[in-house]
Amino acid sequence: MTRETPEKKPSGCSMLLITAFLVAVVSVYGLLAADEMRVFMKGESTTARVEECTGGRKPVCTGTWVLSDGTTASGSILGPGRDAVGRSIEVRALGGTATTSGAGDVWFKVIAMAATLIALIGLFVLTWRRRR
């Protein structure tokens, strides 16, 4: 007499872990992009002089700019390429950070991250409900 074991249903645990991991990755990207968004939203328009750009495909640039209260600030400039070194460019600046991103760039990132998070959370909920 042979004993048959019932087939086990996949638990979906691996799908939950993958979804949770993807939510975490998108959230970390959102936190990294949050500084650029904050500078764009709260910063003021000014002109920055790009002094140096270092790094690979997306270089990190530094420069100086003058704020509306007359203080000179310096720090990182998010967005320009190596061709901007030695030039003056339009930026939005807040303290020691400036960005070349326009409203379209910033809002695209916000909408893309929100849509991705909503889709991933929806996938997580569907997987969780299937397991029950």
C-alpha positions as CSV (number, residue, x, y, z in Angstrom):
1,M,0.0,0.0,0.0
2,T,1.5,3.3,-1.1
3,R,0.9,6.5,0.7
4,E,0.2,9.5,-1.5
5,T,1.1,12.9,-0.2
6,P,-1.2,15.7,-1.1
7,E,0.3,18.4,-3.3
8,K,1.1,21.5,-1.5
9,K,0.1,24.8,-2.8
10,P,2.9,27.4,-3.3
11,S,2.8,29.6,-0.3
12,G,3.4,32.8,-2.1
13,C,6.0,33.7,0.5
14,S,8.7,34.3,-2.1
15,M,6.3,36.6,-4.0
16,L,5.7,38.6,-0.9
17,L,9.4,38.9,-0.2
18,I,10.2,40.0,-3.8
19,T,7.4,42.6,-3.6
20,A,8.6,43.9,-0.3
21,F,12.1,44.1,-1.6
22,L,10.9,46.1,-4.7
23,V,8.9,48.4,-2.5
24,A,12.0,49.0,-0.4
25,V,14.1,49.7,-3.5
26,V,11.6,52.2,-4.9
27,S,11.3,53.9,-1.4
28,V,15.1,54.3,-1.2
29,Y,15.2,55.8,-4.7
30,G,12.4,58.2,-3.5
31,L,14.4,59.2,-0.5
32,L,17.4,59.9,-2.7
33,A,15.4,62.0,-5.1
34,A,13.6,63.8,-2.3
35,D,16.5,66.2,-1.8
36,E,16.4,67.3,-5.4
37,M,12.6,67.7,-5.1
38,R,12.9,69.7,-1.9
39,V,15.5,72.0,-3.4
40,F,13.3,72.6,-6.5
41,M,10.2,73.2,-4.4
42,K,11.6,75.4,-1.7
43,G,14.7,76.8,-3.5
44,E,15.0,80.1,-5.3
45,S,16.0,80.8,-8.9
46,T,19.6,82.0,-9.3
47,T,22.6,81.5,-11.5
48,A,25.4,79.1,-10.5
49,R,28.9,79.0,-11.8
50,V,29.9,75.3,-12.3
51,E,33.5,74.8,-11.0
52,E,34.1,71.1,-11.3
53,C,32.3,67.8,-12.3
54,T,33.7,64.4,-11.2
55,G,32.4,60.9,-11.6
56,G,31.1,58.6,-14.4
57,R,28.1,58.8,-16.6
58,K,26.2,61.1,-14.2
59,P,28.9,63.3,-12.8
60,V,28.6,65.1,-9.5
61,C,29.2,68.8,-10.0
62,T,30.1,71.6,-7.6
63,G,29.8,75.3,-7.9
64,T,28.9,78.7,-6.3
65,W,25.9,80.9,-6.5
66,V,24.5,84.0,-4.8
67,L,21.2,83.8,-3.0
68,S,18.6,86.6,-2.9
69,D,19.7,87.8,0.5
70,G,23.2,88.5,-0.9
71,T,25.0,85.5,0.6
72,T,27.2,83.4,-1.5
73,A,26.7,79.7,-1.2
74,S,28.6,76.8,-2.7
75,G,28.0,73.1,-2.9
76,S,26.7,70.3,-5.1
77,I,24.8,71.1,-8.3
78,L,22.4,68.3,-9.3
79,G,21.9,67.8,-13.0
80,P,24.5,69.5,-15.2
81,G,26.9,67.5,-17.3
82,R,30.7,67.9,-17.8
83,D,30.1,70.4,-20.5
84,A,28.8,72.9,-17.9
85,V,32.2,73.3,-16.2
86,G,33.3,76.9,-16.3
87,R,29.9,78.1,-17.4
88,S,27.1,79.9,-15.6
89,I,23.8,78.0,-15.6
90,E,20.3,78.6,-14.3
91,V,19.5,76.6,-11.1
92,R,17.1,76.5,-8.2
93,A,19.2,76.7,-5.0
94,L,18.5,76.1,-1.3
95,G,21.5,76.4,1.1
96,G,24.4,74.3,-0.2
97,T,22.5,72.4,-2.9
98,A,21.3,73.5,-6.3
99,T,19.5,71.7,-9.1
100,T,19.0,72.2,-12.8
101,S,15.8,70.2,-12.8
102,G,12.7,71.9,-14.1
103,A,9.1,71.4,-12.8
104,G,8.5,68.6,-15.4
105,D,11.5,66.6,-14.3
106,V,10.6,66.8,-10.6
107,W,6.9,66.1,-11.1
108,F,7.7,63.2,-13.4
109,K,9.8,61.6,-10.7
110,V,7.0,62.1,-8.1
111,I,4.3,60.6,-10.3
112,A,6.5,57.7,-11.4
113,M,7.5,56.8,-7.8
114,A,3.9,57.1,-6.6
115,A,2.6,54.9,-9.4
116,T,5.3,52.3,-8.9
117,L,4.7,52.2,-5.1
118,I,0.9,51.9,-5.6
119,A,1.4,49.1,-8.1
120,L,3.9,47.2,-5.9
121,I,1.7,47.6,-2.8
122,G,-1.3,46.4,-4.9
123,L,0.7,43.3,-5.9
124,F,1.7,42.7,-2.3
125,V,-2.0,42.9,-1.2
126,L,-3.1,40.6,-4.0
127,T,-0.4,38.0,-3.1
128,W,-1.2,38.2,0.6
129,R,-4.9,37.7,0.0
130,R,-4.2,34.7,-2.2
131,R,-2.3,33.1,0.6
132,R,-5.2,33.3,3.0
